Amino acid sequence: MQDGRTTLSKFLIDTLDRPPCTDNTRDTAGLSALLIDVAAAIKSISAMLTKGALGGNYGSAQTLNTHGEEQKKLDVSTNDIFVQQCEWDGLLAAMVSEEMEHVYPIPPEYPRGEYLLAFDPLDGSSNIDINGVVGSIFSVLRTRDPAEDASSEAAFLRPGCEQVAAGYAVYGPSTMLVLSVGNGTHGFTLERDIGNFVLTHSNIRIPEETGEFAINASNERFWEPPVRRYVQECKDGRSGCRARDFNMRWIASMVAEVHRILMRGGVFMYPRDSKTPAMEGRLRLLYEANPMSFLVEQAGGLAITGRERILDVAPRALHGRVPVILGSKNEVERIARYHGEYDRGEDKPFSSPLFGTRSLFLPDFTA
């Protein structure tokens, strides 16, 4: 396939529809059609966002989502677009969204399919009012049994390694769709004049080495010691034990952070912290961490909670959260090693405020 000439439809046909099925595989024709529906939703959202404040969709919706967070008007509108584009053509059995508390089963007036769609319709919505970068994230599972009750949460509570497709859209100077169906990670740019997504970044590979990391430094006092150790070493730069300088980034949109990593490498961290002890992490596993981890691994990177591979985590709740550390392979492996050393008691920093080996007056992390 040729960058700049292959459309999303041709890519999906060549990848999913033309290879013959064997006794060990199931027909994937429905998957390509479903991804075309998702792409149509992304095009509609892109057109809506392009209008900006002129579209009348800015500001608060005066409602809260299932997490108790204030919903923007665009959160509600983009969620409706995903549902309306994907519910009608017999490809899905049910959907889950950040903006919906419960599973959304396909209405009885529409045929029922064999796929499950989980999505965050507008990631980074806090950036809307400042005209910042936002995105959409999605994950596709296949029902285990055609007779399975897809309206139950149990149908979705499966580890991310069972995903059959995942992707995101980033709405920036151009609209891009980044997608994997298990054969690598590929980027498509929306050609607005003709309305097609065109392959522009085939077989994306994340560099194993990087000089960039992204983390919300305002939470530093709540981080676990292994994360504080890693970030401090990066900040020490050329004069520290890493003997080279690093740059720190933070955009407050997971889509934007992961897109930068896919394009040029880096590490994104939203680690476990003690700010809200009962909360295991900040990002939702089903429709944020899992699809992004799938894309990153397909591009040669790694994605961990700090202590385990994200795609191996078994979800316990529909909107369950998880710590996320992902990106360039060598840096993520280093962070995983720091967590292991800390858990084994091999890297407990001396607690004296005068002779602390990491920094002064930082309390020990408590769960």
Backbone torsions as a table, in degrees:
resi	resn	phi	psi	omega
1	MET	NA	146.5	-171.9
2	GLN	-112.3	127.2	175.5
3	ASP	-59.8	139.1	177.9
4	GLY	88.2	-9.8	-178.1
5	ARG	-128.9	-20.7	-176.7
6	THR	-90.5	121.5	177.3
7	THR	-81.4	163.7	177.6
8	LEU	-57.7	-43.6	-179.4
9	SER	-59.5	-45.7	179.8
10	LYS	-65.1	-40.6	178.6
11	PHE	-58.9	-46.8	-178.3
12	LEU	-68.1	-38.3	177.2
13	ILE	-62.1	-47.7	-178.4
14	ASP	-66.8	-34.5	-175.0
15	THR	-83.5	-42.3	-170.7
16	LEU	-107.6	-33.2	-170.8
17	ASP	-94.5	-33.4	-174.9
18	ARG	-81.7	-36.2	178.6
19	PRO	-61.5	132.0	-178.4
20	PRO	-67.7	142.9	175.8
21	CYS	-75.3	148.0	175.1
22	THR	-113.5	179.7	179.7
23	ASP	-64.6	-21.0	-176.7
24	ASN	-97.0	0.5	-179.4
25	THR	-125.4	157.0	177.4
26	ARG	-109.2	155.7	-177.6
27	ASP	-56.7	132.5	-179.1
28	THR	-108.1	10.0	-178.6
29	ALA	-59.5	-38.6	179.1
30	GLY	-64.3	-32.3	180.0
31	LEU	-65.6	-43.2	179.0
32	SER	-62.6	-40.1	178.1
33	ALA	-65.2	-39.0	178.2
34	LEU	-63.4	-42.4	-179.8
35	LEU	-67.1	-29.6	173.5
36	ILE	-66.7	-38.5	175.2
37	ASP	-62.3	-43.9	178.1
38	VAL	-61.2	-41.9	178.2
39	ALA	-62.3	-36.6	177.8
40	ALA	-64.9	-39.6	176.4
41	ALA	-62.6	-41.1	179.7
42	ILE	-64.4	-40.1	176.8
43	LYS	-61.1	-42.6	-179.9
44	SER	-64.7	-41.4	178.6
45	ILE	-65.6	-41.7	178.0
46	SER	-58.3	-43.9	179.3
47	ALA	-64.1	-38.7	179.2
48	MET	-65.7	-43.6	-178.3
49	LEU	-68.2	-32.6	-179.5
50	THR	-60.6	-29.3	179.9
51	LYS	-72.0	-18.8	178.4
52	GLY	58.6	-143.8	-178.4
53	ALA	-63.6	-20.5	179.7
54	LEU	-68.9	-18.4	-178.4
55	GLY	-82.3	-8.3	178.3
56	GLY	75.1	16.2	-176.9
57	ASN	-108.5	9.0	179.7
58	TYR	-84.1	161.2	176.4
59	GLY	95.1	178.4	-176.4
60	SER	-78.8	146.8	174.3
61	ALA	-86.6	-2.1	-178.8
62	GLN	61.7	30.3	176.4
63	THR	-136.5	164.7	176.6
64	LEU	-114.2	145.3	174.6
65	ASN	-84.4	-174.2	-174.8
66	THR	-65.0	-15.8	179.7
67	HIS	-95.2	3.7	-178.2
68	GLY	79.9	14.2	-179.5
69	GLU	-95.0	144.4	179.2
70	GLU	-65.2	131.0	177.9
71	GLN	-89.9	136.9	170.0
72	LYS	-83.8	157.3	176.5
73	LYS	-55.5	-37.8	-179.0
74	LEU	-71.0	-26.9	174.2
75	ASP	-59.3	-46.0	-178.1
76	VAL	-69.5	-44.7	-177.3
77	SER	-64.5	-43.1	-178.8
78	THR	-69.7	-34.0	175.6
79	ASN	-62.5	-43.4	178.9
80	ASP	-62.1	-37.1	179.9
81	ILE	-63.6	-45.8	178.8
82	PHE	-59.4	-46.6	-177.8
83	VAL	-62.7	-47.3	-175.2
84	GLN	-68.6	-32.3	-179.9
85	GLN	-76.0	-25.8	-168.8
86	CYS	-113.4	-6.3	-172.1
87	GLU	-87.8	-16.0	-159.7
88	TRP	-100.2	-19.8	-166.4
89	ASP	-105.0	23.2	169.7
90	GLY	76.1	19.9	-179.0
91	LEU	-101.5	-25.3	-175.4
92	LEU	-108.9	150.7	171.2
93	ALA	-100.2	-31.0	-178.6
94	ALA	-168.6	165.5	177.9
95	MET	-134.0	155.5	173.1
96	VAL	-133.7	139.2	-179.1
97	SER	-139.7	152.6	173.8
98	GLU	-58.0	-30.0	-174.7
99	GLU	-90.7	1.5	179.8
100	MET	-123.3	130.0	-174.4
101	GLU	-68.1	-38.6	-174.5
102	HIS	-116.4	169.8	173.5
103	VAL	-60.2	138.4	176.8
104	TYR	-102.8	99.8	177.7
105	PRO	-74.1	150.1	177.6
106	ILE	-63.4	130.0	-178.4
107	PRO	-57.6	148.9	-175.0
108	PRO	-63.0	-20.3	179.8
109	GLU	-75.2	-9.0	178.7
110	TYR	-110.5	150.3	176.5
111	PRO	-66.7	153.0	-176.9
112	ARG	-101.1	132.5	179.1
113	GLY	-102.8	-164.5	-174.6
114	GLU	-114.0	9.2	-178.5
115	TYR	-111.8	157.2	176.2
116	LEU	-120.7	133.1	-177.7
117	LEU	-117.7	126.0	173.5
118	ALA	-118.5	134.9	-175.0
119	PHE	-152.2	153.1	167.3
120	ASP	-109.8	106.3	-170.9
121	PRO	-68.1	-26.9	-179.9
122	LEU	-148.1	90.3	177.8
123	ASP	-76.6	139.5	179.0
124	GLY	76.8	31.9	-173.9
125	SER	-65.2	-14.7	174.5
126	SER	-65.4	-16.0	178.9
127	ASN	-86.8	-6.2	-173.3
128	ILE	-58.7	-51.4	-172.2
129	ASP	-71.2	-10.9	176.0
130	ILE	-106.9	10.9	-179.9
131	ASN	59.9	38.4	178.9
132	GLY	-90.9	177.1	-177.4
133	VAL	-73.7	131.5	174.7
134	VAL	-130.6	175.9	-178.7
135	GLY	-160.3	-178.2	173.5
136	SER	-130.2	144.9	-179.7
137	ILE	-128.0	142.2	179.1
138	PHE	-145.8	155.5	179.6
139	SER	-139.6	140.6	-179.3
140	VAL	-122.6	127.9	172.2
141	LEU	-116.0	158.5	172.7
142	ARG	-105.4	136.9	177.4
143	THR	-59.8	142.1	-178.6
144	ARG	-72.7	-31.6	-175.9
145	ASP	-142.3	126.9	179.6
146	PRO	-54.1	-25.3	-179.5
147	ALA	-90.9	0.3	-178.3
148	GLU	-62.2	143.6	176.2
149	ASP	-78.7	95.1	-175.3
150	ALA	-73.8	-10.5	178.8
151	SER	-80.2	-7.2	178.9
152	SER	-88.5	150.6	178.4
153	GLU	-62.1	-31.6	-176.0
154	ALA	-58.4	-29.0	-179.6
155	ALA	-63.1	-28.5	-177.4
156	PHE	-96.5	-15.7	-172.7
157	LEU	-83.0	72.1	-178.8
158	ARG	-133.1	147.5	-178.3
159	PRO	-63.2	154.8	-175.2
160	GLY	-65.3	-17.8	178.5
161	CYS	-66.7	-12.3	178.5
162	GLU	-90.4	0.7	178.1
163	GLN	-63.0	141.9	175.3
164	VAL	-102.0	-14.8	176.1
165	ALA	-163.7	154.2	176.7
166	ALA	-158.6	157.8	179.1
167	GLY	-176.5	179.2	175.0
168	TYR	-149.8	159.8	169.8
169	ALA	-115.5	139.7	174.1
170	VAL	-117.2	124.9	-177.6
171	TYR	-102.4	95.1	-178.8
172	GLY	-128.8	-144.0	175.0
173	PRO	-54.7	-33.8	168.2
174	SER	-127.3	161.1	175.4
175	THR	-97.3	125.6	179.3
176	MET	-121.2	143.9	171.8
177	LEU	-113.7	121.6	178.2
178	VAL	-112.5	129.2	-164.2
179	LEU	-142.0	146.8	168.1
180	SER	-139.8	136.6	172.1
181	VAL	-115.5	24.2	178.4
182	GLY	95.9	7.5	-179.5
183	ASN	-123.1	38.2	-175.2
184	GLY	103.4	176.0	-179.8
185	THR	-113.4	130.6	-172.0
186	HIS	-133.3	142.9	-178.4
187	GLY	-113.5	136.3	-179.6
188	PHE	-124.0	135.4	179.2
189	THR	-106.0	136.4	-179.1
190	LEU	-75.5	117.7	173.0
191	GLU	-87.7	100.7	-170.9
192	ARG	-65.5	-31.3	-176.7
193	ASP	-64.3	-32.8	-178.6
194	ILE	-113.3	-8.5	176.3
195	GLY	76.4	21.1	-179.3
196	ASN	-111.3	145.6	166.0
197	PHE	-83.7	128.4	-176.5
198	VAL	-118.6	134.5	-179.9
199	LEU	-62.7	119.7	179.4
200	THR	-124.4	-18.2	-178.5
201	HIS	-136.2	87.1	-178.2
202	SER	-87.0	142.2	175.1
203	ASN	49.2	60.8	-179.7
204	ILE	-63.4	137.5	177.1
205	ARG	-126.9	130.1	178.5
206	ILE	-84.5	126.1	177.0
207	PRO	-58.2	140.9	-179.2
208	GLU	-71.6	-28.1	177.9
209	GLU	-105.2	149.5	-179.7
210	THR	-152.0	159.3	174.7
211	GLY	-121.6	20.1	-178.2
212	GLU	-131.4	142.7	171.8
213	PHE	-139.8	150.9	-178.5
214	ALA	-125.9	125.0	178.8
215	ILE	-160.0	151.0	177.3
216	ASN	-82.6	96.4	-172.6
217	ALA	-66.6	-15.4	179.5
218	SER	-66.6	-16.4	179.8
219	ASN	-96.9	12.6	-172.5
220	GLU	-55.8	-38.5	-176.7
221	ARG	-66.7	-13.9	-179.6
222	PHE	-101.6	-4.8	-175.3
223	TRP	-72.7	157.8	170.0
224	GLU	-72.0	154.6	-179.3
225	PRO	-54.6	-38.5	180.0
226	PRO	-61.6	-35.6	179.2
227	VAL	-72.1	-42.4	177.2
228	ARG	-60.4	-39.1	178.8
229	ARG	-61.2	-48.9	-177.4
230	TYR	-63.0	-47.4	-177.0
231	VAL	-65.4	-39.3	179.5
232	GLN	-63.4	-39.6	178.0
233	GLU	-63.6	-37.7	177.7
234	CYS	-66.7	-41.3	-179.8
235	LYS	-68.5	-30.9	178.0
236	ASP	-66.4	-25.4	172.1
237	GLY	58.7	-138.9	-173.5
238	ARG	-61.7	-28.9	-178.1
239	SER	-85.7	-4.4	-178.4
240	GLY	-100.9	-167.5	-174.6
241	CYS	-69.6	-20.5	178.0
242	ARG	-80.4	-19.7	174.3
243	ALA	59.4	27.0	173.2
244	ARG	-157.1	156.9	-176.4
245	ASP	-87.0	146.9	176.3
246	PHE	-122.7	153.2	172.1
247	ASN	-107.7	141.8	178.1
248	MET	-106.6	136.8	-179.6
249	ARG	-125.5	154.8	170.8
250	TRP	-164.7	117.9	-176.5
251	ILE	-112.5	-12.5	-177.9
252	ALA	65.0	31.6	172.6
253	SER	-146.3	115.8	-177.7
254	MET	-60.0	-39.1	178.6
255	VAL	-57.5	-47.7	-178.2
256	ALA	-64.5	-39.8	-179.9
257	GLU	-65.5	-47.2	-178.7
258	VAL	-67.2	-36.3	179.3
259	HIS	-62.6	-42.6	177.5
260	ARG	-60.9	-40.8	-179.9
261	ILE	-64.1	-41.9	178.5
262	LEU	-65.3	-32.6	-177.6
263	MET	-79.7	-34.7	-174.1
264	ARG	-146.4	7.8	178.9
265	GLY	92.2	169.8	-179.6
266	GLY	137.4	178.8	178.0
267	VAL	-130.3	133.9	174.5
268	PHE	-113.6	130.9	-177.9
269	MET	-131.3	124.6	165.4
270	TYR	-128.8	77.0	-167.0
271	PRO	-80.1	169.1	171.3
272	ARG	-60.8	142.8	177.8
273	ASP	-145.3	174.3	-177.1
274	SER	-100.0	9.1	-179.0
275	LYS	-63.5	-42.5	174.0
276	THR	-127.3	89.7	-170.2
277	PRO	-56.6	-32.3	-177.6
278	ALA	-74.3	-13.1	-176.5
279	MET	-95.3	121.6	-176.7
280	GLU	-68.3	-32.2	179.7
281	GLY	-161.8	-171.9	-177.2
282	ARG	-108.6	-27.7	-174.5
283	LEU	-99.5	146.3	-177.1
284	ARG	-78.3	135.2	-173.6
285	LEU	-70.2	-48.2	-169.8
286	LEU	-66.9	-43.2	-170.8
287	TYR	-120.8	10.3	171.4
288	GLU	-127.3	-64.3	-174.7
289	ALA	-67.4	-44.1	-177.2
290	ASN	-63.4	-53.3	-179.3
291	PRO	-62.8	-38.8	179.5
292	MET	-67.2	-37.9	178.0
293	SER	-65.2	-39.5	177.2
294	PHE	-59.6	-47.3	179.7
295	LEU	-63.2	-44.0	-177.6
296	VAL	-65.4	-44.1	179.2
297	GLU	-65.7	-38.4	178.1
298	GLN	-65.5	-20.1	178.5
299	ALA	-98.9	10.7	175.5
300	GLY	92.3	5.2	177.4
301	GLY	-95.3	-172.3	178.5
302	LEU	-128.5	154.3	178.2
303	ALA	-142.6	120.5	-175.8
304	ILE	-136.0	164.1	171.8
305	THR	-85.1	-9.1	-168.2
306	GLY	119.2	-37.7	-175.3
307	ARG	-123.8	-13.3	178.8
308	GLU	-153.3	161.9	177.4
309	ARG	-67.2	130.1	-177.0
310	ILE	-61.5	-40.7	-176.5
311	LEU	-67.7	-8.9	176.3
312	ASP	-97.6	-5.2	-177.2
313	VAL	-74.2	128.7	177.3
314	ALA	-86.8	116.6	-179.1
315	PRO	-63.7	143.5	177.8
316	ARG	-109.3	-13.4	-179.7
317	ALA	-150.6	154.7	-175.2
318	LEU	-58.7	-41.5	-178.0
319	HIS	-111.1	28.9	-179.7
320	GLY	-62.9	150.9	-176.7
321	ARG	-111.0	163.7	-176.3
322	VAL	-154.0	145.8	171.2
323	PRO	-66.9	149.3	-177.7
324	VAL	-134.2	125.9	170.9
325	ILE	-136.0	116.6	-175.2
326	LEU	-146.9	160.1	176.3
327	GLY	138.0	-142.1	-174.1
328	SER	-59.7	132.9	-169.5
329	LYS	-54.4	-49.5	-173.4
330	ASN	-66.2	-38.0	179.9
331	GLU	-71.8	-40.7	179.0
332	VAL	-65.2	-38.7	176.7
333	GLU	-63.1	-37.0	178.0
334	ARG	-63.5	-44.6	-179.7
335	ILE	-65.0	-39.0	176.6
336	ALA	-62.6	-39.9	178.8
337	ARG	-64.4	-39.2	178.5
338	TYR	-63.5	-39.0	176.8
339	HIS	-64.4	-41.4	179.1
340	GLY	-63.5	-43.9	179.2
341	GLU	-62.9	-40.0	179.6
342	TYR	-66.7	-44.5	-178.4
343	ASP	-65.0	-30.3	179.2
344	ARG	-85.9	0.0	-179.9
345	GLY	78.6	17.3	-177.5
346	GLU	-92.3	-6.8	-176.6
347	ASP	-142.0	49.6	175.7
348	LYS	-87.5	109.7	-178.2
349	PRO	-65.5	142.2	176.7
350	PHE	-59.7	136.2	-168.8
351	SER	-93.2	1.5	-179.9
352	SER	-63.2	130.9	180.0
353	PRO	-66.4	-18.2	-178.8
354	LEU	-94.3	-24.4	-174.1
355	PHE	-127.9	27.4	178.5
356	GLY	-62.4	136.0	-176.2
357	THR	-81.2	-17.3	-177.6
358	ARG	-107.1	-53.9	177.5
359	SER	-166.6	169.4	-174.2
360	LEU	-88.6	140.7	168.1
361	PHE	62.7	21.8	175.6
362	LEU	-89.4	121.1	-179.4
363	PRO	-67.2	152.7	174.7
364	ASP	-63.5	143.6	178.4
365	PHE	-67.7	135.3	173.4
366	THR	-121.6	137.5	-178.4
367	ALA	-69.3	NA	NA
